[in-house]
Amino acid sequence: QMLGKGQVVQVAADEMKDRYLLLLQLGPDMALNWTVGEMGPLQYWITPEDLAVKRFQNAILTIEAY
């Protein structure tokens, strides 16, 4: 998923949503036999200010598990 609302697994998506925008969310894909940890999502976040000037090096990665 690109952009939009992040999947809430534990607390990261709820804590990040007020200050950061979700850039990319990668979750498990059984067809590819690909998972992260215990089936949780990888979520890349960025501030609106950093996105506006394309400072992608400031993106933050959160990883959560069930």
C-alpha positions as CSV (number, residue, x, y, z in Angstrom):
1,Q,0.0,0.0,0.0
2,M,1.2,3.5,-0.8
3,L,-0.1,6.4,1.1
4,G,-3.3,6.4,3.1
5,K,-3.9,5.0,6.5
6,G,-1.5,2.6,8.1
7,Q,-2.6,-0.8,9.5
8,V,-2.7,-0.6,13.3
9,V,-1.1,-3.7,14.8
10,Q,0.3,-2.5,18.1
11,V,0.8,1.3,18.5
12,A,3.1,2.6,15.8
13,A,0.4,3.6,13.2
14,D,-1.7,5.4,15.9
15,E,1.4,7.2,17.3
16,M,2.7,8.2,13.9
17,K,-0.5,9.3,12.1
18,D,-0.7,12.8,13.6
19,R,2.8,14.0,12.7
20,Y,3.8,11.7,9.7
21,L,2.4,10.6,6.4
22,L,2.4,6.9,5.5
23,L,4.6,6.5,2.4
24,L,4.6,2.8,2.0
25,Q,3.3,-0.2,3.9
26,L,4.5,-3.7,3.1
27,G,2.7,-6.7,4.6
28,P,2.8,-10.4,4.3
29,D,2.2,-12.0,0.9
30,M,1.3,-15.7,1.0
31,A,1.5,-16.0,-2.8
32,L,5.1,-14.9,-2.7
33,N,5.8,-16.8,0.5
34,W,7.0,-13.5,2.0
35,T,6.5,-12.4,5.6
36,V,8.1,-10.0,8.0
37,G,8.7,-11.3,11.5
38,E,5.4,-12.5,12.8
39,M,3.3,-11.3,9.9
40,G,3.2,-7.6,10.8
41,P,3.7,-4.7,8.4
42,L,6.7,-2.6,7.5
43,Q,5.6,1.0,7.4
44,Y,7.7,3.9,6.0
45,W,6.7,7.3,7.3
46,I,7.7,10.9,6.5
47,T,6.8,14.4,7.7
48,P,4.8,16.6,5.2
49,E,7.6,19.1,5.3
50,D,10.2,16.5,4.3
51,L,8.0,15.1,1.6
52,A,7.5,18.6,0.1
53,V,11.2,19.0,-0.4
54,K,11.9,15.4,-1.2
55,R,14.1,14.6,1.8
56,F,13.4,10.9,1.7
57,Q,16.5,10.2,3.7
58,N,14.5,11.4,6.7
59,A,11.8,8.7,6.3
60,I,11.2,6.5,9.4
61,L,10.6,2.7,9.3
62,T,8.4,1.1,11.8
63,I,8.0,-2.7,12.1
64,E,5.3,-4.4,14.2
65,A,4.3,-7.9,14.8
66,Y,1.1,-9.7,16.0
